[in-house]
Amino acid sequence: INPRTNVNAGMWEIHGNRNAEIAVQITLPSQLSTGFWTMPISFGNQSGCWRRQAGQNACNQYDPSTVLVERIRNNNAPNNVFYVWFGGTVSPAAAQHTGVYLGNMTLSVAYTGN
């Protein structure tokens, strides 16, 4: 899933102090599972995408395994936002068990103080 172009990309909308610098960190899974079955998932250097306003197709791609340091949009609420989209690549086996595969991601956001 391409985070910039796929409507199925995951998305977070972050609200915070206007123009505040934030550090965004995502804990990424290495596999998805359904019951006892698993499927590998990977994330490349363009699997993340960010923007200070809506508009996924114009977001800035980045590597979601790195900490992203950017600023929240310098607008009054409710427009003091920061968006993050993500996608990834699954690698099913030839005889992969069917089902809905799930995994957990954790997004942590912290003010840097800058």
Backbone atoms as SQL, in Angstrom:
CREATE TABLE atoms (id INTEGER PRIMARY KEY, chain TEXT, resi INTEGER, resn TEXT, atom TEXT, x REAL, y REAL, z REAL);
INSERT INTO atoms VALUES
  (1, 'A', 1, 'ILE', 'N', 0.855, -1.167, 0.000),
  (2, 'A', 1, 'ILE', 'CA', 0.000, 0.000, 0.000),
  (3, 'A', 1, 'ILE', 'C', 0.899, 1.227, 0.000),
  (4, 'A', 2, 'ASN', 'N', 0.703, 2.084, -0.955),
  (5, 'A', 2, 'ASN', 'CA', 1.446, 3.337, -1.040),
  (6, 'A', 2, 'ASN', 'C', 0.743, 4.370, -0.156),
  (7, 'A', 3, 'PRO', 'N', 1.433, 4.954, 0.829),
  (8, 'A', 3, 'PRO', 'CA', 0.770, 5.875, 1.749),
  (9, 'A', 3, 'PRO', 'C', 0.324, 7.176, 1.080),
  (10, 'A', 4, 'ARG', 'N', 0.890, 7.481, -0.056),
  (11, 'A', 4, 'ARG', 'CA', 0.570, 8.738, -0.737),
  (12, 'A', 4, 'ARG', 'C', -0.641, 8.619, -1.652),
  (13, 'A', 5, 'THR', 'N', -0.897, 7.415, -2.166),
  (14, 'A', 5, 'THR', 'CA', -1.926, 7.285, -3.195),
  (15, 'A', 5, 'THR', 'C', -3.040, 6.297, -2.864),
  (16, 'A', 6, 'ASN', 'N', -2.869, 5.450, -1.878),
  (17, 'A', 6, 'ASN', 'CA', -3.847, 4.398, -1.623),
  (18, 'A', 6, 'ASN', 'C', -4.835, 4.832, -0.535),
  (19, 'A', 7, 'VAL', 'N', -6.131, 4.786, -0.851),
  (20, 'A', 7, 'VAL', 'CA', -7.152, 5.191, 0.123),
  (21, 'A', 7, 'VAL', 'C', -7.205, 4.256, 1.322),
  (22, 'A', 8, 'ASN', 'N', -6.602, 3.079, 1.224),
  (23, 'A', 8, 'ASN', 'CA', -6.562, 2.134, 2.336),
  (24, 'A', 8, 'ASN', 'C', -5.362, 2.336, 3.257),
  (25, 'A', 9, 'ALA', 'N', -4.548, 3.335, 2.988),
  (26, 'A', 9, 'ALA', 'CA', -3.408, 3.622, 3.861),
  (27, 'A', 9, 'ALA', 'C', -3.916, 4.007, 5.247),
  (28, 'A', 10, 'GLY', 'N', -3.155, 3.634, 6.261),
  (29, 'A', 10, 'GLY', 'CA', -3.509, 4.048, 7.620),
  (30, 'A', 10, 'GLY', 'C', -3.279, 5.541, 7.770),
  (31, 'A', 11, 'MET', 'N', -4.017, 6.188, 8.686),
  (32, 'A', 11, 'MET', 'CA', -3.878, 7.629, 8.853),
  (33, 'A', 11, 'MET', 'C', -4.092, 8.022, 10.306),
  (34, 'A', 12, 'TRP', 'N', -3.240, 8.912, 10.791),
  (35, 'A', 12, 'TRP', 'CA', -3.408, 9.541, 12.085),
  (36, 'A', 12, 'TRP', 'C', -3.553, 11.038, 11.875),
  (37, 'A', 13, 'GLU', 'N', -4.419, 11.658, 12.633),
  (38, 'A', 13, 'GLU', 'CA', -4.584, 13.111, 12.648),
  (39, 'A', 13, 'GLU', 'C', -4.186, 13.581, 14.036),
  (40, 'A', 14, 'ILE', 'N', -3.144, 14.387, 14.107),
  (41, 'A', 14, 'ILE', 'CA', -2.580, 14.826, 15.378),
  (42, 'A', 14, 'ILE', 'C', -2.912, 16.303, 15.574),
  (43, 'A', 15, 'HIS', 'N', -3.480, 16.649, 16.724),
  (44, 'A', 15, 'HIS', 'CA', -3.753, 18.048, 17.078),
  (45, 'A', 15, 'HIS', 'C', -2.822, 18.428, 18.224),
  (46, 'A', 16, 'GLY', 'N', -2.314, 19.653, 18.193),
  (47, 'A', 16, 'GLY', 'CA', -1.422, 20.085, 19.259),
  (48, 'A', 16, 'GLY', 'C', -1.217, 21.575, 19.239),
  (49, 'A', 17, 'ASN', 'N', -0.282, 22.033, 20.037),
  (50, 'A', 17, 'ASN', 'CA', 0.017, 23.463, 20.105),
  (51, 'A', 17, 'ASN', 'C', 0.505, 23.955, 18.748),
  (52, 'A', 18, 'ARG', 'N', -0.056, 25.059, 18.298),
  (53, 'A', 18, 'ARG', 'CA', 0.292, 25.568, 16.974),
  (54, 'A', 18, 'ARG', 'C', 1.790, 25.851, 16.864),
  (55, 'A', 19, 'ASN', 'N', 2.337, 25.402, 15.751),
  (56, 'A', 19, 'ASN', 'CA', 3.753, 25.569, 15.385),
  (57, 'A', 19, 'ASN', 'C', 4.718, 24.856, 16.335),
  (58, 'A', 20, 'ALA', 'N', 4.225, 24.002, 17.205),
  (59, 'A', 20, 'ALA', 'CA', 5.100, 23.266, 18.127),
  (60, 'A', 20, 'ALA', 'C', 5.847, 22.178, 17.365),
  (61, 'A', 21, 'GLU', 'N', 7.108, 21.997, 17.711),
  (62, 'A', 21, 'GLU', 'CA', 7.885, 20.910, 17.120),
  (63, 'A', 21, 'GLU', 'C', 7.542, 19.617, 17.842),
  (64, 'A', 22, 'ILE', 'N', 7.303, 18.561, 17.066),
  (65, 'A', 22, 'ILE', 'CA', 6.967, 17.260, 17.624),
  (66, 'A', 22, 'ILE', 'C', 7.901, 16.198, 17.068),
  (67, 'A', 23, 'ALA', 'N', 8.058, 15.135, 17.828),
  (68, 'A', 23, 'ALA', 'CA', 8.779, 13.942, 17.382),
  (69, 'A', 23, 'ALA', 'C', 7.748, 12.826, 17.287),
  (70, 'A', 24, 'VAL', 'N', 7.646, 12.226, 16.099),
  (71, 'A', 24, 'VAL', 'CA', 6.675, 11.166, 15.842),
  (72, 'A', 24, 'VAL', 'C', 7.444, 9.868, 15.650),
  (73, 'A', 25, 'GLN', 'N', 7.094, 8.861, 16.437),
  (74, 'A', 25, 'GLN', 'CA', 7.751, 7.566, 16.330),
  (75, 'A', 25, 'GLN', 'C', 6.684, 6.480, 16.196),
  (76, 'A', 26, 'ILE', 'N', 6.883, 5.570, 15.248),
  (77, 'A', 26, 'ILE', 'CA', 5.939, 4.487, 15.022),
  (78, 'A', 26, 'ILE', 'C', 6.639, 3.159, 15.293),
  (79, 'A', 27, 'THR', 'N', 6.024, 2.329, 16.121),
  (80, 'A', 27, 'THR', 'CA', 6.506, 0.967, 16.323),
  (81, 'A', 27, 'THR', 'C', 5.796, 0.097, 15.298),
  (82, 'A', 28, 'LEU', 'N', 6.567, -0.517, 14.410),
  (83, 'A', 28, 'LEU', 'CA', 6.022, -1.269, 13.282),
  (84, 'A', 28, 'LEU', 'C', 6.075, -2.767, 13.529),
  (85, 'A', 29, 'PRO', 'N', 5.028, -3.494, 13.127),
  (86, 'A', 29, 'PRO', 'CA', 5.060, -4.943, 13.269),
  (87, 'A', 29, 'PRO', 'C', 5.901, -5.582, 12.167),
  (88, 'A', 30, 'SER', 'N', 6.407, -6.778, 12.390),
  (89, 'A', 30, 'SER', 'CA', 7.134, -7.512, 11.352),
  (90, 'A', 30, 'SER', 'C', 6.258, -8.583, 10.717),
  (91, 'A', 31, 'GLN', 'N', 5.107, -8.829, 11.346),
  (92, 'A', 31, 'GLN', 'CA', 4.176, -9.807, 10.780),
  (93, 'A', 31, 'GLN', 'C', 2.749, -9.464, 11.187),
  (94, 'A', 32, 'LEU', 'N', 1.808, -9.967, 10.405),
  (95, 'A', 32, 'LEU', 'CA', 0.386, -9.884, 10.696),
  (96, 'A', 32, 'LEU', 'C', -0.079, -11.296, 11.016),
  (97, 'A', 33, 'SER', 'N', -1.182, -11.424, 11.718),
  (98, 'A', 33, 'SER', 'CA', -1.625, -12.773, 12.068),
  (99, 'A', 33, 'SER', 'C', -3.141, -12.893, 12.033),
  (100, 'A', 34, 'THR', 'N', -3.572, -14.111, 11.831),
  (101, 'A', 34, 'THR', 'CA', -4.960, -14.511, 11.986),
  (102, 'A', 34, 'THR', 'C', -4.931, -15.908, 12.590),
  (103, 'A', 35, 'GLY', 'N', -5.461, -16.054, 13.783),
  (104, 'A', 35, 'GLY', 'CA', -5.369, -17.342, 14.466),
  (105, 'A', 35, 'GLY', 'C', -3.910, -17.744, 14.659),
  (106, 'A', 36, 'PHE', 'N', -3.566, -18.953, 14.198),
  (107, 'A', 36, 'PHE', 'CA', -2.196, -19.458, 14.319),
  (108, 'A', 36, 'PHE', 'C', -1.322, -19.073, 13.131),
  (109, 'A', 37, 'TRP', 'N', -1.902, -18.489, 12.105),
  (110, 'A', 37, 'TRP', 'CA', -1.179, -18.201, 10.873),
  (111, 'A', 37, 'TRP', 'C', -0.624, -16.780, 10.880),
  (112, 'A', 38, 'THR', 'N', 0.524, -16.629, 10.265),
  (113, 'A', 38, 'THR', 'CA', 1.165, -15.320, 10.190),
  (114, 'A', 38, 'THR', 'C', 1.548, -15.003, 8.745),
  (115, 'A', 39, 'MET', 'N', 1.774, -13.725, 8.494),
  (116, 'A', 39, 'MET', 'CA', 2.209, -13.255, 7.181),
  (117, 'A', 39, 'MET', 'C', 3.191, -12.098, 7.398),
  (118, 'A', 40, 'PRO', 'N', 4.380, -12.163, 6.780),
  (119, 'A', 40, 'PRO', 'CA', 5.344, -11.079, 6.943),
  (120, 'A', 40, 'PRO', 'C', 4.836, -9.767, 6.339),
  (121, 'A', 41, 'ILE', 'N', 5.171, -8.673, 6.992),
  (122, 'A', 41, 'ILE', 'CA', 4.899, -7.340, 6.464),
  (123, 'A', 41, 'ILE', 'C', 6.182, -6.526, 6.606),
  (124, 'A', 42, 'SER', 'N', 6.456, -5.693, 5.605),
  (125, 'A', 42, 'SER', 'CA', 7.663, -4.865, 5.645),
  (126, 'A', 42, 'SER', 'C', 7.310, -3.423, 5.300),
  (127, 'A', 43, 'PHE', 'N', 8.193, -2.534, 5.713),
  (128, 'A', 43, 'PHE', 'CA', 8.009, -1.104, 5.511),
  (129, 'A', 43, 'PHE', 'C', 9.296, -0.537, 4.940),
  (130, 'A', 44, 'GLY', 'N', 9.193, 0.166, 3.823),
  (131, 'A', 44, 'GLY', 'CA', 10.367, 0.717, 3.161),
  (132, 'A', 44, 'GLY', 'C', 10.588, 2.179, 3.510),
  (133, 'A', 45, 'ASN', 'N', 11.565, 2.779, 2.844),
  (134, 'A', 45, 'ASN', 'CA', 11.940, 4.154, 3.155),
  (135, 'A', 45, 'ASN', 'C', 10.925, 5.187, 2.664),
  (136, 'A', 46, 'GLN', 'N', 9.860, 4.756, 1.995),
  (137, 'A', 46, 'GLN', 'CA', 8.785, 5.664, 1.597),
  (138, 'A', 46, 'GLN', 'C', 7.425, 5.132, 2.040),
  (139, 'A', 47, 'SER', 'N', 7.404, 4.323, 3.088),
  (140, 'A', 47, 'SER', 'CA', 6.158, 3.743, 3.590),
  (141, 'A', 47, 'SER', 'C', 5.403, 4.682, 4.518),
  (142, 'A', 48, 'GLY', 'N', 6.019, 5.787, 4.895),
  (143, 'A', 48, 'GLY', 'CA', 5.355, 6.809, 5.700),
  (144, 'A', 48, 'GLY', 'C', 5.186, 8.074, 4.883),
  (145, 'A', 49, 'CYS', 'N', 4.237, 8.897, 5.287),
  (146, 'A', 49, 'CYS', 'CA', 3.973, 10.142, 4.573),
  (147, 'A', 49, 'CYS', 'C', 3.382, 11.130, 5.579),
  (148, 'A', 50, 'TRP', 'N', 3.763, 12.393, 5.506),
  (149, 'A', 50, 'TRP', 'CA', 3.270, 13.386, 6.460),
  (150, 'A', 50, 'TRP', 'C', 2.901, 14.684, 5.744),
  (151, 'A', 51, 'ARG', 'N', 2.029, 15.444, 6.395),
  (152, 'A', 51, 'ARG', 'CA', 1.627, 16.754, 5.867),
  (153, 'A', 51, 'ARG', 'C', 0.948, 17.526, 6.988),
  (154, 'A', 52, 'ARG', 'N', 0.998, 18.841, 6.924),
  (155, 'A', 52, 'ARG', 'CA', 0.398, 19.691, 7.954),
  (156, 'A', 52, 'ARG', 'C', -1.062, 20.027, 7.667),
  (157, 'A', 53, 'GLN', 'N', -1.591, 19.482, 6.617),
  (158, 'A', 53, 'GLN', 'CA', -3.009, 19.676, 6.296),
  (159, 'A', 53, 'GLN', 'C', -3.492, 18.465, 5.522),
  (160, 'A', 54, 'ALA', 'N', -4.812, 18.350, 5.379),
  (161, 'A', 54, 'ALA', 'CA', -5.366, 17.226, 4.627),
  (162, 'A', 54, 'ALA', 'C', -4.846, 17.284, 3.200),
  (163, 'A', 55, 'GLY', 'N', -4.832, 16.164, 2.543),
  (164, 'A', 55, 'GLY', 'CA', -4.334, 16.092, 1.176),
  (165, 'A', 55, 'GLY', 'C', -3.272, 15.021, 1.058),
  (166, 'A', 56, 'GLN', 'N', -3.694, 13.810, 1.244),
  (167, 'A', 56, 'GLN', 'CA', -2.794, 12.659, 1.226),
  (168, 'A', 56, 'GLN', 'C', -1.924, 12.630, -0.026),
  (169, 'A', 57, 'ASN', 'N', -2.463, 12.990, -1.176),
  (170, 'A', 57, 'ASN', 'CA', -1.707, 12.890, -2.435),
  (171, 'A', 57, 'ASN', 'C', -0.584, 13.913, -2.539),
  (172, 'A', 58, 'ALA', 'N', -0.494, 14.844, -1.615),
  (173, 'A', 58, 'ALA', 'CA', 0.584, 15.831, -1.626),
  (174, 'A', 58, 'ALA', 'C', 1.490, 15.704, -0.407),
  (175, 'A', 59, 'CYS', 'N', 1.392, 14.575, 0.299),
  (176, 'A', 59, 'CYS', 'CA', 2.189, 14.408, 1.508),
  (177, 'A', 59, 'CYS', 'C', 3.652, 14.110, 1.173),
  (178, 'A', 60, 'ASN', 'N', 4.509, 14.284, 2.174),
  (179, 'A', 60, 'ASN', 'CA', 5.955, 14.079, 2.050),
  (180, 'A', 60, 'ASN', 'C', 6.307, 12.688, 2.548),
  (181, 'A', 61, 'GLN', 'N', 6.835, 11.845, 1.674),
  (182, 'A', 61, 'GLN', 'CA', 7.138, 10.474, 2.068),
  (183, 'A', 61, 'GLN', 'C', 8.417, 10.408, 2.899),
  (184, 'A', 62, 'TYR', 'N', 8.449, 9.452, 3.818),
  (185, 'A', 62, 'TYR', 'CA', 9.615, 9.253, 4.682),
  (186, 'A', 62, 'TYR', 'C', 9.642, 7.806, 5.159),
  (187, 'A', 63, 'ASP', 'N', 10.715, 7.442, 5.823),
  (188, 'A', 63, 'ASP', 'CA', 10.895, 6.100, 6.365),
  (189, 'A', 63, 'ASP', 'C', 10.259, 6.039, 7.759),
  (190, 'A', 64, 'PRO', 'N', 9.154, 5.307, 7.936),
  (191, 'A', 64, 'PRO', 'CA', 8.484, 5.302, 9.237),
  (192, 'A', 64, 'PRO', 'C', 9.244, 4.557, 10.338),
  (193, 'A', 65, 'SER', 'N', 10.357, 3.919, 10.004),
  (194, 'A', 65, 'SER', 'CA', 11.162, 3.286, 11.047),
  (195, 'A', 65, 'SER', 'C', 12.091, 4.294, 11.715),
  (196, 'A', 66, 'THR', 'N', 12.105, 5.528, 11.216),
  (197, 'A', 66, 'THR', 'CA', 12.903, 6.593, 11.813),
  (198, 'A', 66, 'THR', 'C', 11.987, 7.547, 12.572),
  (199, 'A', 67, 'VAL', 'N', 12.558, 8.315, 13.476),
  (200, 'A', 67, 'VAL', 'CA', 11.792, 9.326, 14.200),
  (201, 'A', 67, 'VAL', 'C', 11.636, 10.539, 13.286),
  (202, 'A', 68, 'LEU', 'N', 10.409, 10.980, 13.126),
  (203, 'A', 68, 'LEU', 'CA', 10.096, 12.141, 12.301),
  (204, 'A', 68, 'LEU', 'C', 9.970, 13.354, 13.215),
  (205, 'A', 69, 'VAL', 'N', 10.744, 14.402, 12.940),
  (206, 'A', 69, 'VAL', 'CA', 10.673, 15.637, 13.722),
  (207, 'A', 69, 'VAL', 'C', 10.206, 16.750, 12.793),
  (208, 'A', 70, 'GLU', 'N', 9.020, 17.274, 13.082),
  (209, 'A', 70, 'GLU', 'CA', 8.400, 18.323, 12.266),
  (210, 'A', 70, 'GLU', 'C', 7.575, 19.221, 13.174),
  (211, 'A', 71, 'ARG', 'N', 6.931, 20.211, 12.575),
  (212, 'A', 71, 'ARG', 'CA', 6.104, 21.144, 13.336),
  (213, 'A', 71, 'ARG', 'C', 4.625, 20.977, 13.003),
  (214, 'A', 72, 'ILE', 'N', 3.800, 21.165, 14.016),
  (215, 'A', 72, 'ILE', 'CA', 2.344, 21.172, 13.840),
  (216, 'A', 72, 'ILE', 'C', 1.978, 22.434, 13.060),
  (217, 'A', 73, 'ARG', 'N', 0.929, 22.354, 12.301),
  (218, 'A', 73, 'ARG', 'CA', 0.476, 23.489, 11.498),
  (219, 'A', 73, 'ARG', 'C', 0.245, 24.702, 12.397),
  (220, 'A', 74, 'ASN', 'N', 0.708, 25.865, 11.937),
  (221, 'A', 74, 'ASN', 'CA', 0.652, 27.099, 12.714),
  (222, 'A', 74, 'ASN', 'C', -0.687, 27.804, 12.501),
  (223, 'A', 75, 'ASN', 'N', -1.765, 27.145, 12.883),
  (224, 'A', 75, 'ASN', 'CA', -3.109, 27.695, 12.766),
  (225, 'A', 75, 'ASN', 'C', -3.837, 27.521, 14.084),
  (226, 'A', 76, 'ASN', 'N', -4.897, 28.301, 14.279),
  (227, 'A', 76, 'ASN', 'CA', -5.735, 28.144, 15.459),
  (228, 'A', 76, 'ASN', 'C', -6.531, 26.852, 15.351),
  (229, 'A', 77, 'ALA', 'N', -6.943, 26.327, 16.510),
  (230, 'A', 77, 'ALA', 'CA', -7.791, 25.126, 16.543),
  (231, 'A', 77, 'ALA', 'C', -9.070, 25.390, 15.749),
  (232, 'A', 78, 'PRO', 'N', -9.565, 24.439, 15.025),
  (233, 'A', 78, 'PRO', 'CA', -9.153, 23.040, 14.939),
  (234, 'A', 78, 'PRO', 'C', -8.142, 22.778, 13.828),
  (235, 'A', 79, 'ASN', 'N', -7.560, 23.803, 13.246),
  (236, 'A', 79, 'ASN', 'CA', -6.642, 23.622, 12.114),
  (237, 'A', 79, 'ASN', 'C', -5.179, 23.529, 12.521),
  (238, 'A', 80, 'ASN', 'N', -4.892, 23.347, 13.803),
  (239, 'A', 80, 'ASN', 'CA', -3.527, 23.134, 14.300),
  (240, 'A', 80, 'ASN', 'C', -3.248, 21.642, 14.272),
  (241, 'A', 81, 'VAL', 'N', -3.047, 21.104, 13.063),
  (242, 'A', 81, 'VAL', 'CA', -2.985, 19.659, 12.862),
  (243, 'A', 81, 'VAL', 'C', -1.681, 19.217, 12.206),
  (244, 'A', 82, 'PHE', 'N', -1.481, 17.925, 12.265),
  (245, 'A', 82, 'PHE', 'CA', -0.367, 17.266, 11.589),
  (246, 'A', 82, 'PHE', 'C', -0.884, 15.883, 11.220),
  (247, 'A', 83, 'TYR', 'N', -0.727, 15.484, 9.964),
  (248, 'A', 83, 'TYR', 'CA', -1.234, 14.200, 9.489),
  (249, 'A', 83, 'TYR', 'C', -0.070, 13.258, 9.186),
  (250, 'A', 84, 'VAL', 'N', -0.271, 11.986, 9.498),
  (251, 'A', 84, 'VAL', 'CA', 0.692, 10.941, 9.154),
  (252, 'A', 84, 'VAL', 'C', -0.081, 9.795, 8.502),
  (253, 'A', 85, 'TRP', 'N', 0.373, 9.362, 7.334),
  (254, 'A', 85, 'TRP', 'CA', -0.183, 8.200, 6.648),
  (255, 'A', 85, 'TRP', 'C', 0.904, 7.126, 6.592),
  (256, 'A', 86, 'PHE', 'N', 0.510, 5.876, 6.513),
  (257, 'A', 86, 'PHE', 'CA', 1.493, 4.804, 6.377),
  (258, 'A', 86, 'PHE', 'C', 0.924, 3.687, 5.521),
  (259, 'A', 87, 'GLY', 'N', 1.814, 2.971, 4.884),
  (260, 'A', 87, 'GLY', 'CA', 1.475, 1.795, 4.092),
  (261, 'A', 87, 'GLY', 'C', 2.576, 0.769, 4.298),
  (262, 'A', 88, 'GLY', 'N', 2.457, -0.356, 3.654),
  (263, 'A', 88, 'GLY', 'CA', 3.463, -1.404, 3.784),
  (264, 'A', 88, 'GLY', 'C', 3.267, -2.456, 2.718),
  (265, 'A', 89, 'THR', 'N', 4.107, -3.475, 2.764),
  (266, 'A', 89, 'THR', 'CA', 4.073, -4.558, 1.783),
  (267, 'A', 89, 'THR', 'C', 3.985, -5.891, 2.515),
  (268, 'A', 90, 'VAL', 'N', 2.967, -6.678, 2.184),
  (269, 'A', 90, 'VAL', 'CA', 2.855, -8.022, 2.749),
  (270, 'A', 90, 'VAL', 'C', 3.472, -9.021, 1.780),
  (271, 'A', 91, 'SER', 'N', 3.948, -10.127, 2.324),
  (272, 'A', 91, 'SER', 'CA', 4.591, -11.171, 1.517),
  (273, 'A', 91, 'SER', 'C', 3.939, -12.514, 1.816),
  (274, 'A', 92, 'PRO', 'N', 2.751, -12.750, 1.245),
  (275, 'A', 92, 'PRO', 'CA', 2.067, -14.023, 1.520),
  (276, 'A', 92, 'PRO', 'C', 2.784, -15.197, 0.873),
  (277, 'A', 93, 'ALA', 'N', 2.714, -16.343, 1.535),
  (278, 'A', 93, 'ALA', 'CA', 3.254, -17.579, 0.979),
  (279, 'A', 93, 'ALA', 'C', 2.328, -18.055, -0.136),
  (280, 'A', 94, 'ALA', 'N', 2.822, -18.932, -0.979),
  (281, 'A', 94, 'ALA', 'CA', 2.025, -19.452, -2.096),
  (282, 'A', 94, 'ALA', 'C', 0.737, -20.107, -1.607),
  (283, 'A', 95, 'ALA', 'N', 0.793, -20.774, -0.477),
  (284, 'A', 95, 'ALA', 'CA', -0.394, -21.444, 0.064),
  (285, 'A', 95, 'ALA', 'C', -0.850, -20.761, 1.353),
  (286, 'A', 96, 'GLN', 'N', -0.823, -19.433, 1.347),
  (287, 'A', 96, 'GLN', 'CA', -1.182, -18.662, 2.545),
  (288, 'A', 96, 'GLN', 'C', -2.627, -18.951, 2.959),
  (289, 'A', 97, 'HIS', 'N', -2.832, -19.184, 4.229),
  (290, 'A', 97, 'HIS', 'CA', -4.172, -19.403, 4.770),
  (291, 'A', 97, 'HIS', 'C', -4.993, -18.129, 4.574),
  (292, 'A', 98, 'THR', 'N', -6.234, -18.256, 4.149),
  (293, 'A', 98, 'THR', 'CA', -7.089, -17.089, 3.948),
  (294, 'A', 98, 'THR', 'C', -7.548, -16.539, 5.291),
  (295, 'A', 99, 'GLY', 'N', -7.935, -15.299, 5.287),
  (296, 'A', 99, 'GLY', 'CA', -8.441, -14.685, 6.505),
  (297, 'A', 99, 'GLY', 'C', -8.080, -13.223, 6.569),
  (298, 'A', 100, 'VAL', 'N', -8.551, -12.582, 7.607),
  (299, 'A', 100, 'VAL', 'CA', -8.229, -11.183, 7.865),
  (300, 'A', 100, 'VAL', 'C', -7.033, -11.171, 8.808),
  (301, 'A', 101, 'TYR', 'N', -5.907, -10.670, 8.316),
  (302, 'A', 101, 'TYR', 'CA', -4.675, -10.626, 9.092),
  (303, 'A', 101, 'TYR', 'C', -4.559, -9.268, 9.775),
  (304, 'A', 102, 'LEU', 'N', -4.187, -9.280, 11.036),
  (305, 'A', 102, 'LEU', 'CA', -4.112, -8.060, 11.829),
  (306, 'A', 102, 'LEU', 'C', -2.743, -7.929, 12.476),
  (307, 'A', 103, 'GLY', 'N', -2.382, -6.701, 12.777),
  (308, 'A', 103, 'GLY', 'CA', -1.155, -6.422, 13.501),
  (309, 'A', 103, 'GLY', 'C', -1.319, -5.123, 14.270),
  (310, 'A', 104, 'ASN', 'N', -0.446, -4.884, 15.220),
  (311, 'A', 104, 'ASN', 'CA', -0.503, -3.666, 16.027),
  (312, 'A', 104, 'ASN', 'C', 0.625, -2.715, 15.659),
  (313, 'A', 105, 'MET', 'N', 0.274, -1.437, 15.594),
  (314, 'A', 105, 'MET', 'CA', 1.251, -0.370, 15.424),
  (315, 'A', 105, 'MET', 'C', 1.015, 0.599, 16.571),
  (316, 'A', 106, 'THR', 'N', 2.077, 1.208, 17.035),
  (317, 'A', 106, 'THR', 'CA', 1.945, 2.215, 18.080),
  (318, 'A', 106, 'THR', 'C', 2.575, 3.500, 17.571),
  (319, 'A', 107, 'LEU', 'N', 1.814, 4.583, 17.632),
  (320, 'A', 107, 'LEU', 'CA', 2.314, 5.902, 17.255),
  (321, 'A', 107, 'LEU', 'C', 2.516, 6.698, 18.533),
  (322, 'A', 108, 'SER', 'N', 3.729, 7.189, 18.736),
  (323, 'A', 108, 'SER', 'CA', 4.036, 8.024, 19.896),
  (324, 'A', 108, 'SER', 'C', 4.385, 9.421, 19.406),
  (325, 'A', 109, 'VAL', 'N', 3.804, 10.423, 20.046),
  (326, 'A', 109, 'VAL', 'CA', 4.067, 11.813, 19.675),
  (327, 'A', 109, 'VAL', 'C', 4.505, 12.547, 20.936),
  (328, 'A', 110, 'ALA', 'N', 5.589, 13.301, 20.839),
  (329, 'A', 110, 'ALA', 'CA', 6.075, 14.066, 21.977),
  (330, 'A', 110, 'ALA', 'C', 6.529, 15.441, 21.513),
  (331, 'A', 111, 'TYR', 'N', 6.254, 16.448, 22.306),
  (332, 'A', 111, 'TYR', 'CA', 6.797, 17.783, 22.029),
  (333, 'A', 111, 'TYR', 'C', 8.304, 17.743, 22.279),
  (334, 'A', 112, 'THR', 'N', 9.073, 18.359, 21.395),
  (335, 'A', 112, 'THR', 'CA', 10.526, 18.358, 21.571),
  (336, 'A', 112, 'THR', 'C', 11.000, 19.500, 22.456),
  (337, 'A', 113, 'GLY', 'N', 10.170, 20.518, 22.626),
  (338, 'A', 113, 'GLY', 'CA', 10.571, 21.690, 23.399),
  (339, 'A', 113, 'GLY', 'C', 11.164, 22.779, 22.540),
  (340, 'A', 114, 'ASN', 'N', 11.299, 22.517, 21.252),
  (341, 'A', 114, 'ASN', 'CA', 11.837, 23.533, 20.327),
  (342, 'A', 114, 'ASN', 'C', 10.729, 24.308, 19.673);
